[in-house]
Amino acid sequence: MIPTLEWLPEGVNFLDQTKLPHEEVYVLATDYKQVATVIRDMITRGAMAIGVSGAMGVAIGIDRSTATDIPTLNAEVAEICAHLAATRPTAVNLFWGIDRVRDLYNSLAAKNTPIPEIKLAVIALANEMYDEDIANCKTLGANGAALLPQEGTILTHCNAGALAACGYGSALGVIRAAVEQGHKIDVIADETRPYLQGARLTAWELMKDNIPTTVACDNMAAYLMSKGRIQACIVGADRIAANGDTANKIGTFGVAILAKEFGIPFYVAAPWATIDVNTAHGDLIPIEQRDRKEVTHSNGKQMTPDNVGIENPAFDVTPSKYITAIITERGVLTAPFEESIARIADAAILA
């Protein structure tokens, strides 16, 4: 398994996903500002990877600090967390990752723990979160595998695979688990304009696993469904509201509408950390607006007239009524999602 990100003594090492599928190169971030740049510029991307990257960004910021007293370090930690949090507003996992390390820091700082011990503790937690992510994805995959057909074609949108996590993946993790259990599955990967995560990333990693994969343009989904080519759809998520409304890569909403029209199950696969129980519904999810150049240019070449207006929201929100099930490491959630999400959230609190 090629590591998506990895903590090294020198810094956090990231697979540069902007260079895939043609080059497999790494970018080493040696301070928290460089980690923030890696997240913002989508050198690493995907909700799960962003969450752990945020945690490692806080950890490396604390580790590299030269502060000699807690009050000074407190001020630095506040700046580190704010800087990282400003990179990608939609993916709730980012804030989950930042908050977990910040909460540990705050508890240790309140006890006047020596700064060298604090540094070791936050690094250990960030690495623990890395291991947790891979384990959660494997459990999630096992939970969802039975939902996929024993034989058939699965449509994906964007990349919710090992590249979007620390390994194995969420939506692609379910596909991997099904294949491991003997399902005869092939995949159609939407290209996923404008950043082409499906064409570049999903196709690349599934081909490495020898899972038959075909890339289709985003506007081909209705045609393929109408011809009976698709037996199920599965996508990841960047934030899931308390009622099940799901923010995922732009274009997901359209795929979900088509799936409902053609009677095809539409699954969302995401770790529990992607569920934001404090956001009541999808209209409250902030949608990241990205650089116009992602739309105007392709492979460095301008494709549009000068000065034309551009829309480039990175995500859309699929209302829960279009979702067949939400697959997590804590179980498979079904409608009414407010109840199934609340039930698992309450169980976690009691545990």
C-alpha positions in Angstrom: 0.0 0.0 0.0 1.4 3.4 -1.0 1.1 5.7 2.0 -1.0 8.8 1.3 0.6 10.6 4.2 3.1 9.6 6.8 4.7 11.1 9.9 8.5 11.1 9.6 11.1 12.6 11.9 11.8 15.2 9.2 8.1 16.2 8.9 4.8 15.0 7.4 5.3 13.3 4.0 2.4 13.6 1.5 1.8 11.8 -1.8 1.3 14.6 -4.3 -2.1 13.7 -5.7 -1.9 16.6 -8.2 0.8 14.7 -10.0 -1.1 11.4 -10.3 -1.6 9.2 -12.3 1.7 9.9 -14.2 4.1 10.7 -11.3 4.3 9.2 -7.8 6.2 11.9 -5.9 6.0 13.1 -2.3 6.0 16.5 -0.7 7.6 16.9 2.7 5.9 19.5 5.0 8.3 20.5 7.8 6.0 23.0 9.6 2.2 23.6 10.1 2.0 26.3 7.4 3.4 23.9 4.8 0.8 21.3 6.0 -1.9 23.9 5.5 -0.7 24.6 2.0 -0.7 20.9 1.2 -4.4 20.7 2.3 -5.5 23.9 0.6 -3.8 23.1 -2.7 -5.2 19.5 -2.7 -1.8 17.9 -2.7 -3.6 15.7 -0.2 -7.4 15.5 -0.4 -10.4 13.5 0.8 -12.2 14.0 4.1 -10.4 11.2 6.0 -7.0 12.2 4.8 -7.7 15.9 5.5 -8.8 15.0 9.1 -5.5 13.2 9.9 -3.5 15.8 8.0 -5.1 18.5 10.2 -4.2 16.5 13.3 -0.6 16.1 12.1 -0.5 19.8 11.2 -1.3 20.7 14.8 1.2 18.2 16.1 4.0 19.4 14.0 3.2 23.0 14.9 3.5 22.1 18.6 6.6 20.0 18.0 8.4 22.7 16.1 7.5 25.4 18.6 10.4 27.1 20.5 8.1 28.3 23.3 9.5 27.7 26.8 6.4 28.3 28.8 2.7 27.3 28.5 1.1 30.8 28.1 3.4 31.4 25.0 2.6 28.0 23.6 -1.1 28.5 24.2 -1.1 31.5 21.9 0.9 29.6 19.3 -1.5 26.7 19.4 -4.5 29.0 18.9 -2.8 30.4 15.8 -1.8 27.0 14.4 -5.3 25.6 14.7 -6.9 28.7 13.2 -4.5 28.6 10.2 -5.2 25.0 9.5 -9.0 25.3 10.0 -9.1 28.0 7.3 -7.9 25.7 4.5 -11.0 23.6 3.6 -14.3 24.7 5.2 -16.7 21.9 4.0 -14.9 18.8 5.3 -15.9 18.4 8.9 -13.1 15.8 9.4 -10.6 18.6 9.2 -12.1 20.2 12.3 -12.4 16.8 14.0 -8.7 16.2 13.5 -7.7 19.6 14.7 -9.9 19.5 17.7 -8.7 16.1 18.9 -5.1 17.2 19.1 -6.0 20.6 20.5 -8.2 19.0 23.2 -5.3 16.8 24.3 -3.0 19.7 24.3 -5.4 21.8 26.4 -5.8 19.0 29.0 -2.0 18.6 29.3 -1.3 22.3 29.3 -3.9 22.8 32.1 -1.9 20.3 34.2 1.3 22.2 33.5 2.8 19.2 31.8 6.3 19.8 30.7 6.5 21.0 27.1 8.7 18.1 25.9 6.1 15.6 27.2 3.3 17.5 25.5 5.1 17.3 22.2 5.6 13.5 22.5 1.9 13.1 23.5 0.4 15.1 20.5 2.7 13.3 18.0 1.6 10.0 19.5 -2.1 10.9 19.2 -1.7 12.0 15.5 -0.1 8.7 14.7 -2.8 6.8 16.6 -5.4 8.6 14.5 -3.6 7.5 11.3 -3.9 3.9 12.5 -7.5 4.4 13.5 -8.4 5.7 10.1 -7.1 2.6 8.3 -8.9 0.3 10.8 -12.1 2.2 10.5 -12.1 2.0 6.7 -11.6 -1.7 6.8 -14.5 -2.2 9.3 -16.6 0.2 7.2 -15.8 -1.8 4.1 -16.8 -5.1 5.7 -20.0 -3.5 6.9 -21.0 -2.4 3.4 -19.8 -5.2 1.3 -23.0 -7.3 1.5 -25.0 -4.3 0.1 -23.2 -4.6 -3.2 -24.4 -7.1 -5.8 -22.6 -10.5 -6.1 -22.0 -9.5 -9.8 -22.4 -6.2 -11.5 -21.1 -2.7 -12.2 -20.7 0.0 -9.5 -20.7 3.7 -10.4 -18.5 6.0 -8.3 -18.1 9.7 -8.2 -14.9 11.5 -7.2 -12.4 9.5 -5.2 -13.2 8.0 -1.8 -10.5 5.4 -1.8 -7.1 4.8 -0.2 -6.0 8.1 -1.6 -8.7 10.0 0.3 -7.8 8.3 3.5 -4.7 6.9 5.2 -5.4 3.6 3.4 -8.1 1.3 2.1 -10.7 4.0 1.7 -14.5 4.4 2.4 -16.5 4.0 -0.8 -13.7 2.2 -2.5 -13.1 0.3 0.7 -16.6 -1.2 0.4 -15.8 -2.2 -3.2 -12.4 -3.7 -2.1 -14.1 -5.6 0.7 -16.8 -7.0 -1.6 -14.1 -8.1 -4.1 -12.2 -9.8 -1.3 -15.4 -11.7 -0.4 -15.6 -13.0 -3.9 -18.0 -10.5 -5.6 -17.5 -10.2 -9.3 -17.5 -6.4 -9.6 -16.3 -3.9 -12.1 -16.4 -0.1 -11.6 -17.3 2.8 -13.7 -15.6 5.9 -12.4 -17.1 9.3 -13.2 -14.3 11.6 -14.4 -15.4 14.1 -11.8 -14.9 17.5 -13.3 -13.2 19.9 -12.9 -10.4 18.3 -10.8 -10.8 14.8 -12.4 -10.5 12.8 -9.2 -12.3 9.9 -10.8 -10.3 9.8 -14.0 -7.0 10.4 -12.4 -7.2 8.9 -8.9 -10.0 6.3 -8.6 -9.0 4.7 -11.9 -5.3 4.7 -10.8 -5.8 3.0 -7.5 -8.4 0.5 -8.6 -6.2 -0.6 -11.5 -3.4 -1.1 -9.0 -5.7 -3.5 -7.2 -6.6 -5.2 -10.5 -10.3 -4.3 -10.1 -11.7 -3.7 -13.7 -12.4 0.0 -14.1 -13.8 2.2 -16.8 -13.8 6.0 -16.8 -16.9 7.8 -18.0 -17.6 11.5 -18.6 -19.8 13.0 -15.9 -22.6 13.6 -18.3 -22.8 9.9 -19.3 -24.4 8.6 -16.1 -28.1 8.9 -17.3 -27.3 7.0 -20.5 -25.4 4.2 -18.7 -28.2 3.8 -16.2 -30.9 3.8 -18.9 -29.1 0.9 -20.6 -29.0 -1.2 -17.4 -25.2 -0.8 -17.1 -25.2 0.3 -13.4 -26.4 -2.0 -10.5 -25.4 0.3 -7.6 -23.8 3.7 -6.9 -21.5 4.4 -4.0 -19.8 7.7 -3.0 -17.9 9.1 -0.1 -18.8 12.3 1.9 -17.1 15.4 3.3 -19.9 16.2 5.8 -23.1 14.5 6.7 -25.7 16.5 8.5 -27.8 15.1 11.4 -30.7 14.4 9.1 -28.5 12.4 6.6 -28.1 15.2 4.0 -24.7 14.6 2.5 -22.1 17.0 1.1 -19.8 15.4 -1.4 -17.9 16.4 -4.6 -19.9 18.6 -7.0 -22.0 16.4 -9.3 -22.9 13.8 -6.6 -26.5 15.3 -6.2 -27.2 14.8 -9.9 -26.0 11.1 -9.8 -28.3 10.5 -6.8 -31.3 12.0 -8.6 -30.6 9.7 -11.6 -30.2 6.7 -9.4 -33.5 7.2 -7.8 -35.2 7.7 -11.2 -33.8 4.4 -12.4 -34.4 2.5 -9.2 -30.7 2.0 -8.5 -29.4 1.9 -4.9 -27.3 5.0 -3.9 -24.9 4.4 -1.0 -22.8 6.9 1.0 -19.7 5.4 2.7 -18.0 7.5 5.4 -16.4 7.1 8.8 -18.5 8.3 11.8 -16.3 11.4 12.1 -17.8 12.7 8.9 -21.2 12.9 10.5 -21.8 16.3 12.0 -24.6 15.9 14.5 -24.4 19.7 15.3 -25.5 20.6 11.7 -29.2 19.9 11.5 -29.6 19.7 7.7 -27.7 20.2 4.5 -28.6 23.8 3.9 -26.3 24.7 6.9 -23.2 23.0 5.4 -20.7 25.6 4.2 -19.7 25.0 0.5 -16.2 25.7 -0.5 -15.7 27.9 -3.6 -12.5 27.2 -5.4 -10.2 29.0 -7.8 -11.8 29.8 -11.2 -8.7 28.5 -12.9 -9.7 24.9 -12.1 -12.6 25.4 -14.6 -11.0 27.7 -17.1 -7.8 25.5 -17.6 -7.1 21.9 -18.3 -3.6 20.5 -18.2 -2.3 24.0 -18.1 -4.2 25.1 -21.3 -7.0 27.7 -21.1 -10.3 26.2 -22.4 -12.6 29.1 -22.0 -12.8 32.7 -23.3 -11.1 35.4 -21.4 -13.1 37.1 -18.6 -16.1 34.7 -18.9 -18.0 34.2 -15.6 -17.1 31.0 -13.7 -18.9 29.0 -11.1 -16.7 26.5 -9.1 -18.3 25.2 -6.0 -16.3 22.2 -4.8 -19.3 20.3 -3.3 -23.0 19.9 -3.5 -25.5 18.5 -1.0 -27.5 15.4 -1.7 -30.8 15.4 0.3 -31.2 12.3 2.4 -34.3 11.2 0.6 -32.1 10.1 -2.3 -29.8 8.0 -0.1 -30.4 4.3 0.3 -28.0 3.8 3.2 -25.1 5.4 4.9 -22.3 3.0 5.6 -20.0 3.7 8.6 -17.6 1.7 10.8 -20.3 1.7 13.5 -22.9 0.1 11.3 -25.2 0.7 8.3 -27.6 3.6 8.8 -31.0 3.7 7.0 -34.0 6.1 6.9 -35.2 7.8 8.9 -31.7 9.0 9.2 -32.3 11.5 12.0 -33.3 8.5 14.2 -30.5 6.1 13.1 -27.8 8.8 13.4 -29.1 9.9 16.8 -29.3 6.3 18.0 -25.6 5.6 17.3 -24.6 9.0 18.6 -26.4 8.3 21.9 -24.9 4.9 22.1 -21.4 6.3 21.7 -22.0 8.8 24.5 -23.3 6.1 26.8 -20.3 3.9 26.0 
